[in-house]
Amino acid sequence: MKDIVEILERWTADGTRVALGSVVERIGSAPRDPGAAVAVAATGQIAGSVTGGCVEPVVIREAGEVLNGAPGRICRFGLDDEDGFDVGLSCGGTIAVAVYELDRTLLPLVAEAVRADTPLAFAVRISDSGFGEQAAITAERGSGDDVLDRAARNLLDLGESGIVENAEGDLVFVESYAPRPNLYLFGASDHVAALVPMGKFLGYKVTVCDPRRVFLTAERFPEADVLTDEWPDEFLEHAPVDARTAICMMTHDLKFDIPALTLALASKAGYIGAIGSEKTRSDRNARLRDAGIGEADLARLSAPIGIQIGARTPEEVAVTIAAQLIEANVVARTSRVGALPRATVLS
């Protein structure tokens, strides 16, 4: 729902009722992740997508029925269904879509969290009992159900959405509105200028850090969220770093690299990469070992940075780094999801 919040605000400003079809579970290959939603207004307007067009007509029809007084329900789509091909879900996976009427009183909380980039979990009951009941859960605000609140905040900390059980044993889908992960880019170079919009496109909060103020200008990095002229290691001493953080050393300068990478490799950062020639990498690794970095931590460093496909221009290199960030995120997400307790509506 996150990507259509502004549309929902416009629709509901005059009291218009809205039904949502939200993907709550996916098994196998499918176009969209849990949390993807299509919205249908009582006026007939439609926004969003659950599969990129495969099953939208059926979900839209079901949403219309909910707006006309029918109870909310789970719709399942997959190749095992007799009409799997009829609705167009031919990618081999199975999805569950919850269809329910939006609680418009919670929309301002969700919209504010999206705008302010603050954490919020949006919970929807998807068991028969109380189907479609909704709650907004933050660090300060609970649902009244301690079991659900703990599970929702756990998902929120991981930046994941999924199905959990509440205190009554009912199934609840929790969609996490986690703050954007941080992408720290060190070195105000042309390569960084090309990488900033890539990072923004991938959903990161992008910081460019370089103590050389002459290069660090808003004109060169208009899409960066933060520009700071601290030394890289000084910045990392106080900057928030967690498992979703990506750190890219793009300075070509060991006086910046060694102190900063020593801190980065001791952190929980999910991705750490560094640019440089073969000679630079050899010298850098030797100095990092001298600084006490062990082989296991050194193996976390992606160097040379990016997927090695012969990229030459700053723009080409930025594409390879973006691809490596995606790859690292997929691996990390698989690990996080695998560690979560699993509740399911699909069998």
N, C-alpha and C positions, 0 to 999 in steps of 0.2 A: 504493500500500500504506500510505502514511502515515496515512490516516484510519482504518485498522483495526488499527494496531499493537497497541493495548491488548487487543483481542479475540484477536489471534494469541498474545500473551503468555499469556493465560488458557488458551487451548486447548492450548498446547504445554508448559505447566508440568509436566504429568504424562507428557510424552513423546509426545503425540498427533501423528501425522503430518498435514501440511497441504499441499494443492496450491493453487497460485495461477494464476489467469488474469489476466494483466496486459496492458493496452493498450500496445503498443510503437510503434504508428504510426497516424496518422490522415491521410487525404487527403479534403478536402472537408468537408461538414457531418456532424458526428457528436456525440452527446450528451456524451462525456467526452474529456478530453485524455490523452495518453500518461502512464502512471503509475497511472491508475485501475485498480483490481483487485477481483476477486471471489475469495474464499477458500473452499475446501471442506475440511472436516476429515474424517479417517477415521471419526469418529463420526457423520457426516452433517450436521453443523452448517454453515451458510452465512452469510457476511458480505460486505458490500461490493457493488460494482456496477461493471460495465464500460460499460453503455449505458443505465442506468436501466430495464432490464427487457427491452429489445429482443432481445438474443441470449443472455441469461443461461442459459436452459435448455440450449442447446447447449454453452456453455463449462463449465457445471457437470457435464454428462455427460462431457465430455472430461477434466475434472479428476479425476472419479471413476475413469476408466480409467487415468490416470497413477498414482493411488494404488494401483490394482490391478496395477501392474507394467508398463503400457504406457509407451513412451518419450514424453518431452515433445515438443511439436509447436507449430507456428504455425497458428492458425485465422484465415482471412480471411473477412470479411463485407462485402458490398456489393451494390449493385443490379445489378452486372454478373454476379453469381453467379446460377445457375439458381434457387437457393433463397433469394435475397436477401429476397424478400417473405415467404417462409415463416417465416424466423427473425425477421422484424419490423423489419429495418433499412431503413426506407423513407424516411430523411431525405436520401438522395442521396449520402452519403459512403461511404468505404471505410475499414475499420479492420483492423489485424492484432493478434491477441491471442496472446501466448505463454503456453502452459500448461506448468507444470513444478512439481516438488515443492520446497517451501521448504527451504532449508538452515537448520535451526533453530539451528545454532551461531552464525549471524550475527545472529539476531533481537535478542539483548541489545544489540549495538552500534547497531542501527537504532533500537531503542526508546529508548536513552539519548540518542541524537542528537536525536530528536523531543522528548523531555522537556526537554533542556538547550538546545534551539534552537541546536544547533551543526551546522556543515556536514558532510554525509556523502553520498557517491555510492554507490548500490546498483547493482551491475553484474550482468547476466545474459547469458550467452552464448546466442545464438539461431541460430547456424549449426548444421548437422548434427553437426559435430565438437564433441563435448563439450556438446551442447545442455543448457541448464539449469544449467550451472556458475555459481556465484555468488561475488561478492567485495564487500567493503565497503571503500571508498576514502576516506581523509581526507587532510588536509595532511601528517599524520605517518605514515599507514598506507597501504601500496601493495598492489597485487594480485600483484606479481612480474612484471608486464608494463609496461615503461616507456611504451610507445606508448599502451596503454589508460589508464594512470594520467594521462598528460598530457591526453588527450582528456576523461576523466571530470572532472578538476579544472577544465578550461576550461568545460565545461557547468555545473559547480557554481558557478563564479564568475558565470556569467550567470543562474543560477537556472532553467536549462532542462533538460528531459529529452529524450533522443533516441538514435538508433542511431549507433554509431561502429564503426570497425574496430580490432582489436587487432594485435599485432605479426605474427601469423600470417595476417592478412587475413580472419579470421573476424568475423562481425557480433556486436556486443555492445550490448544495450540498457542505457542508463545512466539511472537515475532519480535526480534531484537532490533531496536533502533540504537545501535552502538555508535559512539563518536567515530569520525573518520580516523583510520590509522595514520600514524605519522610517517612521512618520508623526509629524511634529512639528507640534503644534498650539500656536500662540502666542496667549495671551489666555484667561483663565479666565472665559469668558462662557457665557451660556445656549446660544449657538450651538455652542460647543465641547463643552459637556455633552451636547448632542444628537448631535454628530459622533463622540464617542469610541466608543460601541457600534457605530456604523456601520463605523468603521475596524477595530475588532476583528473584526467579522463578515467583513470583506474580507481578513483575514489579516495585518494590520499589527501591529507592536509600536508602541503608541501612547504618546507622551510629551506631556504638557501642561506648558507653560512660561509662567510669569507671575511677575514679581517682587513682585506685590501679594499677599502671603501671606494676607491676610484672605479672598480669594476662592479661593485654591488649597488646597482641602481634600479629603481622601479621601471625605468624605460627598458632595461635589458630583460627584466623578469616580471612583466606585467601580471602574469597569472599566479605568481607565488603568493601563498598565504602569509608568509613571514619572511622578512629579510633581516639578518643579524650580522653584525661585524665583529662578533666575538671570535676568538681563536677556537678551532673545532673542539679541542679537548676541554676548554673552559665551558663551552656550550653543553657538551655531553655530561659534564659534572652535575648539571641541574635539570637538563631536559628530560621529560618523561619518556621512558623506554620500556616497552613490553613486548610480548611475543608477536604482536602485529606490526611492530615498528620495522622500517627498512632504512638502512644506512648506506649511503653511497659516497665513497671517498673519490673525488674527481679532481684532486689538486695536482697530481704529478709531483708532489713535493714532500719529501720524507720528514721535513721538520714539522709539517702538519700531520702527516699520516701516522707516524709512530705513536705519539701521545694519544691521538684520537682513537686509533684502532686498538690500542691497549685497553682503553675503556670500553670500546664497543664490543670487543671479543669477550670481555668479562660480564657483559650485560645479557639480558634475555632477548635481545633483538632477533626477530625472525629471519632477517636477511641482512647480510653485510657483504658489500662488494667494493672493490678498489680498482681503479684504472691504472695503467702503467705498462711500460715495455717489459720485455723479458728480464733485462738488466735491473730495471726498477723493482720488479717483483722479487728477484733474487736478493737484492740488497735489503728490501723491506722485510722479507721473511727472516733474514739473518738478524736484523735489528730487533724484530719482534721476539725472536727466540731469546736474544740477549736481555730483553725486557721482561722475560719470565713467562712468555706465552707458550703453552704446551702444544704438542702436535694435534691433540684433539680439538682444541680451540682454534688453532691455525687452520684446520680443515674446514671450519665454518666459513672461512673467507673465500668469496667467489672472486678469483683473480686469475686471468684477466676478467674484468667485469663483463656481463652480458653473455648471450649465447654466441658462440664463435662460428659465424657464417660468412666471414670476410667483409664485414661492414667497415666503411671508411669515413664517410661524412658524419658530422655530429648527429644529424637526423637519423641516419642509418644505425649508428651506435645506440641512440636513444631507443629505437625500436627493439634492439636486441636486449637491452637492459629491461625494458618493459616486459618483454616475453619471459625473461628470467624471474622477474617479480611475480608474474602470474603463475609460473611453474612452482615457485617457492610457496605461494599462497595456497595452491591446490594441495600440495603435500601437507602443509600445516593444517589446513582445514580438514583433510581426511583424517589426520591424527586426532584432532579435537572432536570431530563427530564420532569417531570410533570409540572415544573414551566416555561419551555421554550415555547415561541410562536411556534405554530405548523403549518408547511407547509407540504404538502403531495403530492405524486404522486399516492398514493394508496387510494382507497375509498371502 
